[in-house]
């Protein structure tokens, strides 16, 4: 019989209490009432790469990058979820997503069910309802279909369902190719709420510059399978369609990124030229007026965009928006608050030591 001291038991109890307190449900981390913008990361658990080359096996998995893009296009045509930025790396991917709840609310029940049955077969009575023309279905059938449509409408704007379908598709293909079974991805994907415009820009730049920071590409335009590469290809006429959200500096389109594309590209280029501690790659220094327009100083922005995952926890934003977020969620502390406050003070002309 293993004897454990009271002190040891107390320590274990405290650890478990803190552990379960830190593990928050996805519904607590993702709330359209707080923000509709989220940065998501999903990583492989096996040593086999998602994409790229694996020297020990002498194999290349580059073709798997296309699997991710193809599935994103499929989901883009089905879900009320928009893609602002993406990067497919060797053993993980990044997404900056927008939950388009307004678009989902405008869909009719038939449209919702049509989209859902493009992904899943659905109950027989729902398939019968869709096969019948308008007005030809009976009351009982319409009632069942309406209830099921309510459930599907929520799922088609849900972050967890979106990532689940993306990951399951890639996992099945990779397992078949590797001739093995078991988990391919980590159990939970990481999501970070982007609480304001500066957080949105920081997350997009962080994602688009991932290959540059990792030393895999010299410039953003050479970073294949990233959103910035796709946008530049469109500008150069090398690509016709896109799965990405448009930019709208006027802010009239609610399903668009509220900045000018030219300004964003200048911002990404400037940020990529700044050398970051612990990062291998960088592209030279250039001042950027867009930071003043969004009320964000250079040091604070680099803190956010350069170390997004290390600096921040479940939400990203300025000190003010993070403080408001904590009040709404009854949180005493959120990782990243101190770092961005210190960065803001360093470049605040009114701040003195």
SERO-4910 file (N, C-alpha, C, O; in steps of 0.05 Angstrom, whole numbers):
BEGIN
 pado doro    nc1    nc2    nc3   cac1   cac2   cac3    cc1    cc2    cc3    oc1    oc2    oc3
  Unk    A     17    -24      0      0      0      0     18     25      0     36     27     16
  Unk    A     12     44    -18     27     68    -21     17     89     -1     -6     97     -2
  Unk    A     35     98     17     28    118     36     36    146     26     59    149     17
  Unk    A     18    165     28     24    192     18     19    211     41     -2    210     54
  Unk    A     38    229     46     35    248     68     12    268     63      4    272     40
  Unk    A      3    280     85    -19    300     82    -10    323     66    -25    334     50
  Unk    A     16    331     69     26    354     53     26    348     23     19    364      7
  Unk    A     34    323     17     34    315    -11      6    314    -23      1    323    -45
  Unk    A    -13    304     -7    -41    304    -16    -51    332    -20    -66    337    -40
  Unk    A    -44    350     -2    -53    378     -5    -42    390    -30    -55    405    -44
  Unk    A    -16    384    -36     -3    395    -60    -17    384    -85    -23    399   -104
  Unk    A    -22    358    -86    -36    346   -109    -63    358   -113    -72    364   -135
  Unk    A    -78    362    -90   -104    373    -92   -104    402   -103   -121    409   -119
  Unk    A    -84    417    -94    -81    445   -104    -75    445   -134    -85    461   -149
  Unk    A    -57    426   -142    -49    424   -171    -74    418   -188    -78    430   -209
  Unk    A    -89    398   -179   -113    390   -195   -133    412   -196   -146    416   -217
  Unk    A   -136    427   -174   -155    449   -174   -147    470   -194   -164    481   -209
  Unk    A   -121    477   -194   -111    497   -213   -113    487   -242   -119    502   -260
  Unk    A   -107    461   -246   -108    450   -273   -136    451   -285   -140    460   -307
  Unk    A   -156    443   -269   -183    443   -279   -194    472   -282   -211    478   -299
  Unk    A   -183    490   -265   -191    518   -268   -180    530   -293   -193    548   -305
  Unk    A   -156    521   -302   -144    532   -326   -157    520   -351   -158    534   -371
  Unk    A   -167    496   -349   -180    483   -372   -208    493   -375   -226    485   -360
  Unk    A   -213    510   -395   -239    522   -398   -252    510   -423   -239    503   -442
  Unk    A   -279    507   -422   -294    495   -444   -292    513   -468   -288    537   -466
  Unk    A   -296    501   -492   -294    517   -516   -316    538   -517   -311    559   -529
  Unk    A   -339    533   -506   -361    553   -506   -353    578   -490   -363    599   -495
  Unk    A   -335    574   -470   -326    597   -455   -304    613   -470   -302    637   -467
  Unk    A   -289    599   -487   -267    611   -502   -277    625   -527   -266    644   -536
  Unk    A   -299    614   -539   -310    625   -564   -338    636   -559   -356    621   -553
  Unk    A   -341    662   -561   -367    675   -556   -370    697   -577   -356    717   -575
  Unk    A   -389    694   -596   -394    715   -615   -402    742   -603   -399    763   -615
  Unk    A   -412    741   -578   -420    766   -565   -395    782   -558   -397    807   -557
  Unk    A   -373    769   -552   -348    783   -546   -334    792   -572   -326    815   -574
  Unk    A   -331    774   -590   -318    780   -616   -324    757   -635   -329    734   -628
  Unk    A   -323    764   -661   -328    744   -682   -302    736   -695   -302    720   -714
  Unk    A   -279    746   -686   -253    741   -697   -237    723   -679   -235    727   -655
  Unk    A   -224    702   -691   -209    682   -675   -184    673   -690   -185    668   -715
  Unk    A   -163    669   -675   -138    657   -686   -138    628   -676   -140    623   -652
  Unk    A   -135    609   -694   -136    581   -687   -111    567   -697   -100    573   -719
  Unk    A   -101    548   -681    -77    533   -687    -83    503   -681    -94    497   -660
  Unk    A    -76    486   -700    -79    457   -695    -53    444   -703    -41    449   -724
  Unk    A    -43    426   -685    -17    414   -688    -19    383   -690    -37    371   -678
  Unk    A      0    371   -704      2    342   -706     13    331   -680     29    345   -666
  Unk    A      6    306   -673     18    294   -650     39    273   -657     56    266   -641
  Unk    A     38    263   -682     58    243   -690     83    257   -701     82    280   -708
  Unk    A    104    242   -702    129    253   -713    127    257   -743    141    274   -755
  Unk    A    110    242   -756    105    245   -785     95    273   -790     77    283   -776
  Unk    A    106    286   -810     99    314   -815     72    316   -828     63    298   -843
  Unk    A     58    338   -822     34    345   -837     41    350   -866     29    339   -884
  Unk    A     61    367   -870     71    374   -897    101    377   -897    114    373   -876
  Unk    A    113    383   -919    142    387   -921    157    361   -923    145    340   -930
  Unk    A    183    361   -918    200    337   -921    208    327   -893    211    342   -874
  Unk    A    211    300   -892    220    287   -867    246    271   -874    244    250   -885
  Unk    A    269    282   -867    294    270   -876    298    241   -866    308    225   -882
  Unk    A    289    235   -842    294    208   -831    279    187   -848    288    164   -849
  Unk    A    257    194   -860    242    175   -876    247    179   -906    239    162   -922
  Unk    A    261    200   -913    266    205   -942    241    210   -958    240    203   -981
  Unk    A    221    222   -945    196    226   -959    188    256   -958    198    271   -941
  Unk    A    172    263   -977    161    291   -978    131    290   -974    117    273   -987
  Unk    A    121    308   -958     92    309   -953     80    335   -963     59    343   -954
  Unk    A     94    348   -981     85    374   -991     57    373  -1003     42    392  -1001
  Unk    A     50    350  -1015     24    348  -1028      1    351  -1007    -22    356  -1015
  Unk    A      7    347   -982    -15    348   -962    -24    377   -957    -46    382   -947
  Unk    A     -7    396   -964    -15    424   -961    -40    429   -978    -58    444   -970
  Unk    A    -40    417  -1002    -63    421  -1020    -88    408  -1008   -110    418  -1013
  Unk    A    -85    387   -992   -108    375   -978   -122    396   -960   -146    399   -960
  Unk    A   -105    410   -945   -116    430   -926   -130    452   -942   -153    460   -934
  Unk    A   -118    463   -963   -130    484   -978   -156    475   -991   -176    489   -991
  Unk    A   -156    451  -1003   -180    441  -1016   -203    438   -996   -226    444  -1002
  Unk    A   -197    428   -972   -218    425   -952   -228    452   -942   -252    455   -937
  Unk    A   -210    471   -939   -218    498   -931   -237    510   -952   -256    523   -945
  Unk    A   -232    505   -978   -250    515   -999   -277    502   -997   -298    516  -1000
  Unk    A   -278    476   -991   -303    462   -988   -319    474   -964   -343    479   -966
  Unk    A   -305    477   -942   -319    488   -918   -327    517   -922   -347    526   -911
  Unk    A   -311    532   -938   -317    560   -944   -343    563   -959   -357    583   -956
  Unk    A   -350    543   -975   -374    543   -990   -398    533   -975   -421    532   -985
  Unk    A   -394    524   -950   -415    512   -934   -420    526   -908   -443    532   -902
  Unk    A   -399    533   -894   -402    545   -867   -405    576   -869   -397    588   -889
  Unk    A   -416    587   -848   -417    616   -845   -392    625   -830   -394    639   -810
  Unk    A   -369    616   -839   -343    623   -827   -325    633   -849   -321    619   -869
  Unk    A   -314    657   -845   -296    669   -865   -267    666   -857   -261    665   -834
  Unk    A   -250    665   -877   -221    662   -872   -207    689   -878   -208    699   -901
  Unk    A   -194    700   -858   -179    725   -861   -150    719   -867   -138    734   -883
  Unk    A   -139    698   -856   -111    691   -860   -107    662   -854   -121    650   -838
  Unk    A    -87    650   -867    -80    622   -861    -50    617   -868    -38    632   -884
  Unk    A    -38    597   -856    -11    588   -862    -10    558   -856    -16    550   -834
  Unk    A     -2    542   -876      1    513   -872     30    507   -869     46    510   -888
  Unk    A     38    499   -845     66    495   -838     72    464   -839     55    448   -847
  Unk    A     96    457   -830    105    429   -832     89    410   -813     83    388   -821
  Unk    A     84    419   -789     69    401   -770     46    415   -757     36    405   -737
  Unk    A     37    438   -768     13    452   -757      3    472   -777     16    477   -798
  Unk    A    -20    482   -772    -31    504   -789    -43    526   -772    -51    521   -749
  Unk    A    -44    550   -783    -56    573   -770    -79    583   -786    -78    582   -811
  Unk    A   -100    592   -773   -123    604   -786   -132    629   -770   -133    628   -746
  Unk    A   -139    650   -784   -153    673   -772   -180    673   -784   -184    677   -808
  Unk    A   -201    667   -767   -228    663   -777   -247    684   -766   -243    695   -745
  Unk    A   -268    688   -782   -290    706   -775   -316    691   -775   -324    679   -795
  Unk    A   -330    691   -752   -356    678   -750   -378    696   -761   -384    716   -749
  Unk    A   -388    689   -784   -408    707   -798   -436    699   -789   -451    687   -805
  Unk    A   -443    706   -765   -469    699   -754   -492    713   -769   -514    702   -770
  Unk    A   -487    737   -779   -508    751   -794   -515    736   -819   -539    734   -826
  Unk    A   -495    725   -833   -501    710   -858   -517    685   -852   -536    678   -866
  Unk    A   -509    671   -830   -524    647   -822   -553    653   -815   -571    637   -821
  Unk    A   -558    676   -803   -585    683   -795   -603    689   -819   -627    685   -818
  Unk    A   -590    697   -841   -606    703   -866   -613    679   -882   -631    680   -899
  Unk    A   -600    656   -877   -606    632   -892   -634    622   -886   -642    622   -862
  Unk    A   -648    613   -906   -674    599   -901   -668    571   -890   -646    562   -892
  Unk    A   -689    558   -880   -686    531   -870   -676    512   -892   -659    495   -887
  Unk    A   -687    516   -916   -679    499   -938   -650    503   -945   -635    484   -951
  Unk    A   -641    528   -944   -613    533   -951   -594    521   -930   -573    510   -936
  Unk    A   -602    523   -904   -586    511   -883   -584    481   -887   -562    469   -885
  Unk    A   -607    468   -892   -607    439   -895   -592    430   -920   -580    409   -921
  Unk    A   -594    446   -941   -579    440   -966   -549    440   -960   -534    423   -970
  Unk    A   -540    460   -945   -512    462   -939   -503    439   -920   -482    427   -924
  Unk    A   -520    432   -901   -512    411   -882   -511    384   -896   -493    368   -891
  Unk    A   -531    379   -913   -531    353   -927   -510    351   -949   -506    329   -960
  Unk    A   -496    373   -955   -473    371   -972   -449    359   -957   -430    350   -970
  Unk    A   -450    360   -931   -429    349   -914   -437    322   -902   -420    304   -901
  Unk    A   -462    319   -894   -472    295   -881   -498    287   -895   -512    303   -907
  Unk    A   -505    261   -893   -529    251   -906   -554    264   -894   -573    271   -909
  Unk    A   -555    266   -868   -579    277   -854   -600    256   -851   -599    235   -864
  Unk    A   -620    261   -833   -642    242   -829   -659    238   -855   -660    257   -871
  Unk    A   -670    215   -858   -686    209   -883   -709    230   -887   -714    238   -909
  Unk    A   -722    238   -865   -745    256   -867   -735    284   -877   -750    298   -891
  Unk    A   -711    291   -870   -699    316   -880   -693    315   -909   -697    333   -925
  Unk    A   -682    292   -918   -676    288   -946   -702    288   -963   -702    298   -985
  Unk    A   -723    276   -951   -749    276   -965   -760    304   -967   -772    312   -987
  Unk    A   -756    320   -946   -765    348   -946   -751    364   -967   -764    380   -981
  Unk    A   -725    360   -970   -710    375   -990   -717    366  -1018   -717    382  -1037
  Unk    A   -723    340  -1021   -731    330  -1048   -758    340  -1056   -763    343  -1080
  Unk    A   -776    345  -1037   -802    355  -1043   -800    385  -1050   -784    399  -1038
  Unk    A   -817    394  -1068   -817    422  -1075   -830    439  -1053   -842    428  -1034
  Unk    A   -827    465  -1055   -840    483  -1035   -870    480  -1037   -882    481  -1058
  Unk    A   -882    476  -1014   -911    473  -1012   -921    445  -1015   -944    439  -1009
  Unk    A   -903    426  -1023   -912    399  -1027   -907    381  -1002   -917    359  -1001
  Unk    A   -892    392   -982   -887    376   -958   -909    381   -938   -922    402   -938
  Unk    A   -914    361   -921   -936    364   -901   -926    379   -876   -902    384   -874
  Unk    A   -944    385   -858   -938    401   -835   -918    387   -817   -899    400   -807
  Unk    A   -922    362   -812   -905    347   -794   -876    346   -805   -857    348   -789
  Unk    A   -874    342   -831   -847    342   -843   -833    369   -841   -809    370   -835
  Unk    A   -848    390   -845   -837    417   -843   -828    423   -815   -808    436   -811
  Unk    A   -843    414   -795   -836    419   -767   -810    405   -759   -793    417   -746
  Unk    A   -808    380   -768   -783    365   -762   -759    378   -776   -738    381   -764
  Unk    A   -764    385   -801   -742    398   -816   -734    425   -804   -710    431   -804
  Unk    A   -753    440   -794   -747    466   -782   -730    463   -757   -712    478   -753
  Unk    A   -737    443   -740   -722    439   -716   -694    430   -722   -674    439   -709
  Unk    A   -691    412   -742   -665    403   -749   -648    426   -761   -624    427   -758
  Unk    A   -662    443   -776   -648    466   -788   -637    485   -767   -616    497   -770
  Unk    A   -652    488   -745   -642    505   -723   -616    495   -712   -597    510   -706
  Unk    A   -615    468   -709   -590    456   -699   -567    459   -718   -545    466   -711
  Unk    A   -573    455   -744   -552    457   -765   -543    485   -768   -519    490   -774
  Unk    A   -561    504   -765   -553    533   -768   -532    540   -747   -513    554   -754
  Unk    A   -535    530   -723   -516    536   -702   -489    522   -708   -468    534   -704
  Unk    A   -490    498   -718   -466    483   -725   -450    496   -748   -426    496   -748
  Unk    A   -465    507   -767   -452    519   -791   -439    546   -785   -427    558   -803
  Unk    A   -441    556   -761   -427    580   -753   -410    575   -728   -403    594   -714
  Unk    A   -405    550   -723   -391    541   -698   -362    535   -705   -356    519   -723
  Unk    A   -344    546   -689   -315    543   -694   -307    513   -690   -291    503   -705
  Unk    A   -317    500   -669   -309    473   -664   -317    454   -686   -302    436   -694
  Unk    A   -341    457   -697   -350    440   -719   -333    445   -744   -327    426   -758
  Unk    A   -326    470   -748   -310    477   -771   -282    463   -770   -274    450   -789
  Unk    A   -268    466   -748   -242    454   -744   -244    424   -744   -226    410   -754
  Unk    A   -265    414   -732   -269    385   -730   -270    373   -758   -257    353   -763
  Unk    A   -286    384   -776   -289    373   -803   -263    376   -819   -256    358   -835
  Unk    A   -249    398   -815   -224    402   -828   -204    381   -820   -191    368   -836
  Unk    A   -201    378   -793   -181    359   -783   -187    330   -789   -169    314   -795
  Unk    A   -213    323   -787   -220    295   -793   -214    287   -821   -205    265   -826
  Unk    A   -219    305   -840   -213    300   -868   -183    295   -872   -176    275   -886
  Unk    A   -167    313   -861   -138    310   -865   -127    285   -851   -110    271   -861
  Unk    A   -138    279   -827   -129    256   -811   -135    230   -826   -117    212   -826
  Unk    A   -158    228   -837   -165    203   -852   -146    198   -875   -136    176   -879
  Unk    A   -141    220   -891   -123    217   -914    -95    211   -905    -81    194   -918
  Unk    A    -85    224   -884    -58    220   -875    -54    191   -864    -34    178   -869
  Unk    A    -74    182   -848    -72    155   -837    -73    134   -859    -58    114   -858
  Unk    A    -89    139   -880    -90    120   -902    -63    120   -917    -53     98   -924
  Unk    A    -52    143   -921    -26    145   -935     -3    133   -918     14    120   -929
  Unk    A     -4    137   -892     17    127   -874     12     98   -866     29     85   -853
  Unk    A    -11     87   -874    -18     59   -868    -18     54   -838     -6     35   -828
  Unk    A    -31     72   -824    -33     69   -795    -60     80   -785    -76     90   -801
  Unk    A    -64     78   -760    -89     89   -748    -82    104   -723    -59    104   -714
  Unk    A   -102    117   -711    -97    131   -687    -99    161   -691   -104    171   -713
  Unk    A    -94    176   -670    -97    205   -670    -75    218   -687    -51    211   -684
  Unk    A    -82    236   -704    -63    251   -720    -59    279   -709    -37    290   -712
  Unk    A    -80    291   -697    -79    318   -687    -80    318   -656    -89    298   -644
  Unk    A    -70    339   -644    -74    343   -615   -104    343   -609   -120    350   -626
  Unk    A   -111    335   -585   -139    332   -577   -155    358   -580   -178    357   -589
  Unk    A   -143    380   -573   -157    406   -574   -141    425   -591   -116    428   -587
  Unk    A   -154    439   -609   -141    460   -623   -140    485   -606   -157    488   -588
  Unk    A   -121    502   -610   -118    526   -594   -133    549   -608   -130    553   -632
  Unk    A   -149    564   -592   -163    587   -603   -158    611   -586   -157    609   -562
  Unk    A   -155    634   -599   -150    659   -586   -170    680   -596   -172    684   -620
  Unk    A   -186    692   -579   -205    712   -587   -190    738   -593   -173    747   -578
  Unk    A   -196    750   -616   -184    775   -625   -204    797   -619   -224    801   -633
  Unk    A   -198    812   -598   -218    830   -586   -220    858   -599   -240    871   -595
  Unk    A   -200    866   -615   -201    892   -628   -186    891   -654   -175    870   -662
  Unk    A   -186    914   -668   -174    915   -695   -143    910   -694   -132    898   -712
  Unk    A   -130    921   -673   -101    916   -671    -95    887   -667    -75    877   -678
  Unk    A   -112    873   -651   -108    844   -647   -112    829   -673    -97    810   -679
  Unk    A   -132    837   -689   -138    824   -714   -114    827   -733   -105    807   -745
  Unk    A   -103    851   -735    -80    856   -753    -56    841   -743    -41    829   -759
  Unk    A    -51    841   -717    -28    827   -705    -29    797   -711     -9    785   -718
  Unk    A    -53    786   -708    -56    757   -714    -52    751   -743    -39    731   -750
  Unk    A    -63    767   -761    -59    763   -790    -30    764   -798    -20    748   -813
  Unk    A    -16    785   -787     12    788   -794     28    764   -782     46    753   -796
  Unk    A     22    756   -758     35    733   -746     32    708   -763     52    694   -767
  Unk    A      8    704   -772      3    680   -789     17    682   -816     30    663   -824
  Unk    A     15    705   -829     26    708   -856     57    707   -855     69    699   -875
  Unk    A     69    715   -833     98    716   -832    110    690   -820    134    689   -816
  Unk    A     94    670   -814    104    646   -802    126    632   -817    147    625   -805
  Unk    A    124    629   -844    146    616   -859    171    634   -859    194    623   -858
  Unk    A    168    660   -859    191    678   -859    205    677   -832    230    674   -831
  Unk    A    190    678   -810    202    676   -783    215    649   -778    235    647   -764
  Unk    A    205    628   -791    216    601   -788    241    597   -806    253    576   -805
  Unk    A    247    617   -822    269    614   -841    264    597   -865    283    588   -878
  Unk    A    239    592   -870    231    575   -893    227    590   -919    226    579   -940
  Unk    A    224    617   -916    221    634   -940    234    661   -935    235    670   -912
  Unk    A    245    673   -956    259    698   -953    240    722   -951    246    741   -938
  Unk    A    218    720   -965    198    741   -966    170    730   -965    166    706   -971
  Unk    A    150    746   -959    122    736   -958    113    725   -985     98    706   -986
  Unk    A    121    738  -1007    112    729  -1033    123    701  -1040    114    688  -1059
  Unk    A    144    692  -1026    155    666  -1031    144    645  -1011    152    622  -1012
  Unk    A    126    654   -994    115    636   -974     90    622   -985     68    631   -982
  Unk    A     95    599   -998     72    584  -1009     54    574   -987     62    569   -965
  Unk    A     28    571   -995      8    561   -976      4    579   -952      1    570   -930
  Unk    A      5    605   -958     -3    626   -938    -23    644   -951    -24    646   -976
  Unk    A    -38    659   -935    -58    677   -946    -45    701   -960    -56    710   -980
  Unk    A    -22    710   -950     -9    733   -963      2    725   -991      1    742  -1009
  Unk    A     11    701   -994     20    691  -1020     -4    690  -1039     -1    697  -1062
  Unk    A    -27    681  -1029    -51    679  -1046    -60    707  -1054    -68    711  -1077
  Unk    A    -59    726  -1036    -68    753  -1043    -50    766  -1063    -59    780  -1082
  Unk    A    -24    762  -1061     -5    772  -1080     -8    759  -1107     -4    772  -1128
  Unk    A    -14    733  -1107    -19    719  -1132    -43    731  -1147    -43    733  -1171
  Unk    A    -64    738  -1132    -87    750  -1144    -80    778  -1156    -89    784  -1178
  Unk    A    -64    793  -1142    -57    820  -1152    -40    817  -1177    -42    834  -1195
  Unk    A    -24    797  -1179     -7    793  -1202    -21    779  -1225     -9    774  -1246
  Unk    A    -46    771  -1221    -62    758  -1242    -55    729  -1245    -62    716  -1265
  Unk    A    -41    717  -1225    -34    688  -1227    -55    670  -1216    -53    646  -1217
  Unk    A    -76    682  -1205    -98    666  -1193   -124    681  -1196   -125    705  -1195
  Unk    A   -145    666  -1201   -171    679  -1208   -189    681  -1184   -201    701  -1178
  Unk    A   -192    659  -1169   -210    659  -1146   -195    656  -1120   -171    650  -1120
  Unk    A   -209    662  -1098   -196    661  -1072   -216    651  -1051   -240    655  -1054
  Unk    A   -205    639  -1030   -223    631  -1008   -221    651   -985   -233    646   -964
  Unk    A   -208    674   -990   -203    693   -969   -223    716   -969   -235    722   -989
  Unk    A   -227    727   -945   -244    751   -942   -232    775   -957   -207    777   -959
  Unk    A   -248    792   -968   -238    817   -981   -230    837   -960   -237    835   -936
  Unk    A   -216    858   -968   -210    881   -951   -230    904   -959   -236    907   -982
  Unk    A   -239    918   -939   -257    941   -943   -250    963   -924   -261    963   -901
  Unk    A   -233    983   -932   -226   1004   -913   -249   1022   -904   -247   1034   -883
  Unk    A   -270   1023   -921   -293   1039   -914   -310   1027   -892   -326   1041   -879
  Unk    A   -307   1001   -888   -322    987   -866   -351    983   -873   -367    978   -854
  Unk    A   -359    985   -898   -387    981   -906   -395    952   -907   -418    945   -902
  Unk    A   -376    935   -915   -381    907   -917   -374    893   -891   -350    892   -883
  Unk    A   -394    883   -877   -389    870   -851   -375    843   -854   -364    833   -834
  Unk    A   -374    832   -878   -360    807   -883   -333    812   -896   -323    796   -911
  Unk    A   -321    835   -889   -294    842   -900   -276    851   -877   -285    858   -855
  Unk    A   -250    851   -883   -230    860   -864   -229    891   -866   -226    902   -888
  Unk    A   -233    905   -843   -237    934   -844   -212    951   -848   -207    970   -834
  Unk    A   -195    943   -868   -171    958   -875   -167    957   -905   -180    942   -919
  Unk    A   -148    973   -915   -141    972   -943   -120    950   -947   -101    948   -931
  Unk    A   -122    935   -969   -103    914   -974    -75    925   -977    -55    913   -967
  Unk    A    -72    948   -990    -45    960   -994    -33    966   -967     -9    962   -963
  Unk    A    -48    977   -948    -38    983   -922    -29    958   -907     -9    957   -894
  Unk    A    -46    937   -910    -39    912   -896    -13    900   -907      4    891   -892
  Unk    A    -10    900   -933     15    889   -945     39    905   -936     61    894   -931
  Unk    A     36    932   -934     58    949   -925     64    942   -896     88    941   -888
  Unk    A     43    938   -880     47    931   -852     61    904   -849     80    902   -833
  Unk    A     53    884   -864     65    858   -862     94    859   -870    111    846   -858
  Unk    A    100    875   -891    128    877   -900    145    891   -879    167    883   -874
  Unk    A    134    912   -867    149    926   -846    154    908   -822    176    907   -812
  Unk    A    133    894   -813    136    876   -790    156    853   -795    171    845   -778
  Unk    A    156    844   -820    174    822   -827    203    830   -828    221    813   -826
  Unk    A    208    856   -830    235    866   -830    247    869   -802    271    874   -798
  Unk    A    229    868   -782    239    872   -754    249    845   -743    235    825   -745
  Unk    A    273    845   -733    285    821   -721    272    815   -694    270    833   -677
  Unk    A    264    790   -690    252    782   -665    269    762   -651    282    745   -663
  Unk    A    271    764   -624    286    745   -608    275    717   -611    250    713   -609
  Unk    A    292    698   -615    283    670   -617    272    663   -645    264    640   -649
  Unk    A    272    682   -664    263    676   -691    286    677   -710    303    695   -709
  Unk    A    287    657   -728    310    655   -746    308    675   -769    328    686   -778
  Unk    A    284    680   -779    282    696   -804    271    724   -799    256    729   -780
  Unk    A    278    741   -818    267    768   -819    272    779   -847    290    769   -860
  Unk    A    256    798   -855    260    808   -882    273    835   -880    278    847   -900
  Unk    A    278    894   -861    295    917   -858    275    937   -849    251    934   -852
  Unk    A    283    956   -839    266    973   -823    251    993   -840    262   1004   -859
  Unk    A    226    998   -833    209   1017   -848    187   1026   -830    172   1010   -819
  Unk    A    184   1052   -827    163   1063   -811    136   1059   -824    134   1057   -849
  Unk    A    115   1057   -808     89   1050   -819     66   1068   -808     61   1067   -784
  Unk    A     53   1084   -824     32   1102   -814      7   1088   -804     -8   1099   -788
  Unk    A      2   1063   -813    -23   1050   -806    -25   1046   -776    -47   1045   -765
  Unk    A     -2   1042   -762     -3   1038   -733    -14   1061   -718    -29   1057   -699
  Unk    A     -8   1085   -727    -20   1109   -714    -50   1110   -719    -65   1119   -702
  Unk    A    -58   1102   -743    -87   1104   -750   -104   1085   -732   -127   1091   -726
  Unk    A    -92   1063   -724   -108   1044   -707   -101   1048   -678   -110   1033   -661
  Unk    A    -85   1069   -672    -79   1075   -644    -61   1054   -630    -64   1049   -607
  Unk    A    -42   1043   -646    -24   1022   -635      4   1030   -640     12   1036   -663
  Unk    A     21   1031   -620     49   1038   -623     65   1013   -633     55    991   -632
  Unk    A     89   1018   -643    105    997   -656    113    975   -637    110    952   -644
  Unk    A    122    982   -612    131    961   -594    108    943   -585    111    919   -584
  Unk    A     84    955   -580     61    939   -572     52    921   -595     45    898   -590
  Unk    A     53    931   -620     45    915   -642     64    892   -646     55    869   -652
  Unk    A     90    897   -644    110    875   -648    108    854   -626    112    831   -630
  Unk    A    101    863   -601     96    844   -580     73    825   -586     74    801   -581
  Unk    A     52    837   -598     29    821   -605     34    803   -629     27    779   -628
  Unk    A     46    814   -650     48    799   -675     73    781   -675     74    761   -691
  Unk    A     93    786   -659    117    770   -659    116    746   -642    129    726   -648
  Unk    A    101    747   -620    100    724   -601     72    719   -592     65    718   -569
  Unk    A     55    716   -612     26    714   -607     19    691   -589      3    694   -570
  Unk    A     30    667   -594     23    644   -578     36    644   -551     24    635   -531
  Unk    A     61    653   -549     76    653   -524     66    675   -505     65    671   -481
  Unk    A     59    698   -516     52    721   -499     24    720   -489     18    727   -466
  Unk    A      5    710   -506    -23    712   -500    -36    685   -493    -26    664   -502
  Unk    A    -57    686   -479    -73    662   -472    -96    659   -491    -93    658   -515
  Unk    A   -120    659   -480   -144    653   -495   -156    677   -510   -175    674   -525
  Unk    A   -145    701   -505   -155    725   -519   -132    745   -523   -113    746   -508
  Unk    A   -135    760   -545   -114    779   -552   -127    806   -556   -149    808   -567
  Unk    A   -113    827   -548   -124    854   -552   -107    875   -537    -87    869   -525
  Unk    A   -116    900   -539   -103    921   -525   -109    919   -495   -127    904   -487
  Unk    A    -95    934   -478   -101    932   -449   -130    938   -443   -142    926   -425
  Unk    A   -141    958   -457   -169    965   -452   -189    943   -459   -207    937   -443
  Unk    A   -185    931   -483   -204    910   -491   -201    885   -475   -220    870   -470
  Unk    A   -176    879   -467   -171    855   -450   -184    859   -423   -196    841   -412
  Unk    A   -182    884   -412   -195    889   -386   -225    886   -387   -237    875   -369
  Unk    A   -237    896   -409   -266    893   -413   -274    864   -415   -294    855   -404
  Unk    A   -258    849   -430   -263    820   -434   -262    806   -407   -280    789   -402
  Unk    A   -243    812   -390   -240    799   -364   -265    805   -347   -274    788   -332
  Unk    A   -274    830   -348   -298    837   -332   -322    822   -341   -338    812   -325
  Unk    A   -326    819   -368   -349    805   -378   -348    775   -370   -369    763   -364
  Unk    A   -324    764   -369   -321    736   -363   -315    730   -334   -311    707   -326
  Unk    A   -314    751   -318   -308    748   -289   -281    735   -285   -278    717   -269
  Unk    A   -261    744   -300   -234    734   -298   -216    754   -283   -218    778   -288
  Unk    A   -200    744   -265   -182    762   -250   -157    768   -267   -145    789   -263
  Unk    A   -149    749   -284   -124    753   -298   -125    739   -325   -138    718   -327
  Unk    A   -112    750   -345   -110    738   -372    -82    741   -381    -71    764   -382
  Unk    A    -69    720   -389    -41    720   -397    -37    739   -421    -52    738   -441
  Unk    A    -17    756   -420    -11    775   -441    -17    804   -434     -7    822   -447
  Unk    A    -33    808   -413    -41    836   -406    -17    852   -398    -13    875   -407
  Unk    A      0    841   -381     24    856   -371     43    863   -394     53    885   -395
  Unk    A     48    843   -412     67    847   -434     59    870   -452     75    887   -459
  Unk    A     33    871   -459     24    892   -478     23    919   -464     27    940   -477
  Unk    A     17    920   -438     18    945   -423     46    956   -422     50    980   -425
  Unk    A     65    939   -417     93    948   -415    102    958   -442    117    978   -443
  Unk    A     95    945   -464    103    953   -491     90    980   -497    103    997   -510
  Unk    A     65    984   -489     52   1010   -494     65   1033   -479     67   1055   -490
  Unk    A     74   1027   -454     86   1048   -438    113   1057   -449    121   1080   -447
  Unk    A    128   1037   -462    154   1044   -472    154   1065   -494    173   1079   -497
  Unk    A    132   1066   -509    131   1085   -531    110   1107   -526    103   1122   -545
  Unk    A    100   1109   -502     81   1130   -495     97   1155   -488    111   1155   -468
  Unk    A     94   1177   -504    110   1201   -498    103   1214   -471    120   1229   -461
  Unk    A     80   1208   -460     72   1220   -434     82   1203   -411     80   1212   -388
  Unk    A     93   1179   -417    102   1161   -396    131   1168   -388    148   1170   -406
  Unk    A    136   1170   -363    164   1175   -354    170   1154   -333    153   1145   -318
  Unk    A    195   1146   -332    204   1125   -314    204   1135   -285    211   1121   -267
***
